[in-house]
Amino acid sequence: MDFRITGLDPAPFAPLFGLSDEALAARGAVRYVVTEQPGFPDRVEMREGRLGETMLLVNHVSLDQPTPYRATHAIFVREGATTPFDAINTVPEVMRRRLLSVRGFDPTGMLRDADVVEGTALEAVIDRLFADPAIAFLHVHNAKQGCYSGRVDRVA
């Protein structure tokens, strides 16, 4: 089954770019300079931060529907990111190298099924979850840290 993985829209994060550390702290965000790879996965471009780049650690609401599954967690966004990842049948390397929690939701935001998988085997879990016609979309999270990684949708 064909699928589309998308990164986050950078627009909500753009007002944070270039703010002082104090101004970021007032908004609950923290700036980091990438000192190691991997370790700073950008959720817009869906790539690892490169040495010397600045990343913002922010709280992100990944599932903003009025259900018990409403979700929020910390994520990294590359300061200055402008183009979200958007690809069909392509798993970004930032997902490939991690243990992932994959959650399948119906259109109302209720969890229907979930699984944990190494990123190298993500396609098999996508196929299995999308075999259930009640599942409208998938959210992928890093299983260890729990942070949102990306969204997966069906492609007609």
URCORLIN-V433629 format. One record per residue. N is the residue number from 1. RES is the residue in three letters. OMEGA is omega in degrees with one decimal (* if undefined). Layout:
N&RES&OMEGA, N&RES&OMEGA
This chain:
1&MET&179.3, 2&ASP&-178.4, 3&PHE&177.4, 4&ARG&174.6, 5&ILE&-179.4, 6&THR&172.0, 7&GLY&-177.8, 8&LEU&173.0, 9&ASP&-178.5, 10&PRO&-173.6, 11&ALA&-179.2, 12&PRO&-177.5, 13&PHE&-175.9, 14&ALA&178.8, 15&PRO&178.8, 16&LEU&-175.1, 17&PHE&176.3, 18&GLY&177.6, 19&LEU&175.3, 20&SER&177.7, 21&ASP&179.3, 22&GLU&179.1, 23&ALA&175.9, 24&LEU&-179.4, 25&ALA&178.5, 26&ALA&178.6, 27&ARG&177.9, 28&GLY&-178.7, 29&ALA&-179.6, 30&VAL&176.7, 31&ARG&174.8, 32&TYR&170.0, 33&VAL&-178.3, 34&VAL&-179.1, 35&THR&179.3, 36&GLU&177.6, 37&GLN&-9.3, 38&PRO&176.5, 39&GLY&-179.1, 40&PHE&-174.9, 41&PRO&178.6, 42&ASP&-176.6, 43&ARG&175.0, 44&VAL&-177.7, 45&GLU&179.3, 46&MET&175.5, 47&ARG&175.6, 48&GLU&172.6, 49&GLY&-180.0, 50&ARG&-178.9, 51&LEU&178.8, 52&GLY&177.6, 53&GLU&175.3, 54&THR&-179.6, 55&MET&175.5, 56&LEU&174.1, 57&LEU&-174.9, 58&VAL&172.1, 59&ASN&-176.6, 60&HIS&174.3, 61&VAL&-176.3, 62&SER&177.1, 63&LEU&-174.0, 64&ASP&176.4, 65&GLN&-174.7, 66&PRO&177.4, 67&THR&175.3, 68&PRO&-177.9, 69&TYR&176.0, 70&ARG&-172.2, 71&ALA&175.8, 72&THR&-179.3, 73&HIS&177.7, 74&ALA&174.3, 75&ILE&171.4, 76&PHE&172.4, 77&VAL&178.0, 78&ARG&179.4, 79&GLU&-177.8, 80&GLY&179.2, 81&ALA&-177.3, 82&THR&-173.2, 83&THR&-179.5, 84&PRO&173.3, 85&PHE&177.9, 86&ASP&-176.7, 87&ALA&178.1, 88&ILE&177.5, 89&ASN&178.4, 90&THR&177.1, 91&VAL&-179.5, 92&PRO&-178.1, 93&GLU&-179.3, 94&VAL&174.1, 95&MET&-176.3, 96&ARG&-170.9, 97&ARG&-176.3, 98&ARG&169.3, 99&LEU&-171.4, 100&LEU&168.8, 101&SER&-177.4, 102&VAL&-174.2, 103&ARG&-178.9, 104&GLY&-176.6, 105&PHE&172.0, 106&ASP&-175.8, 107&PRO&-179.0, 108&THR&-179.9, 109&GLY&176.0, 110&MET&-179.8, 111&LEU&178.4, 112&ARG&-177.0, 113&ASP&179.7, 114&ALA&178.5, 115&ASP&174.1, 116&VAL&-174.0, 117&VAL&169.3, 118&GLU&-177.7, 119&GLY&179.2, 120&THR&-178.6, 121&ALA&-175.0, 122&LEU&-176.1, 123&GLU&-178.6, 124&ALA&179.0, 125&VAL&175.5, 126&ILE&179.6, 127&ASP&-178.3, 128&ARG&-178.1, 129&LEU&180.0, 130&PHE&173.0, 131&ALA&175.3, 132&ASP&-177.0, 133&PRO&178.9, 134&ALA&179.6, 135&ILE&-176.9, 136&ALA&-178.0, 137&PHE&178.8, 138&LEU&168.4, 139&HIS&178.5, 140&VAL&178.1, 141&HIS&171.3, 142&ASN&-172.7, 143&ALA&-177.1, 144&LYS&-176.9, 145&GLN&177.6, 146&GLY&-175.0, 147&CYS&178.4, 148&TYR&180.0, 149&SER&-179.4, 150&GLY&-179.0, 151&ARG&176.8, 152&VAL&177.5, 153&ASP&174.3, 154&ARG&172.0, 155&VAL&-178.0, 156&ALA&*
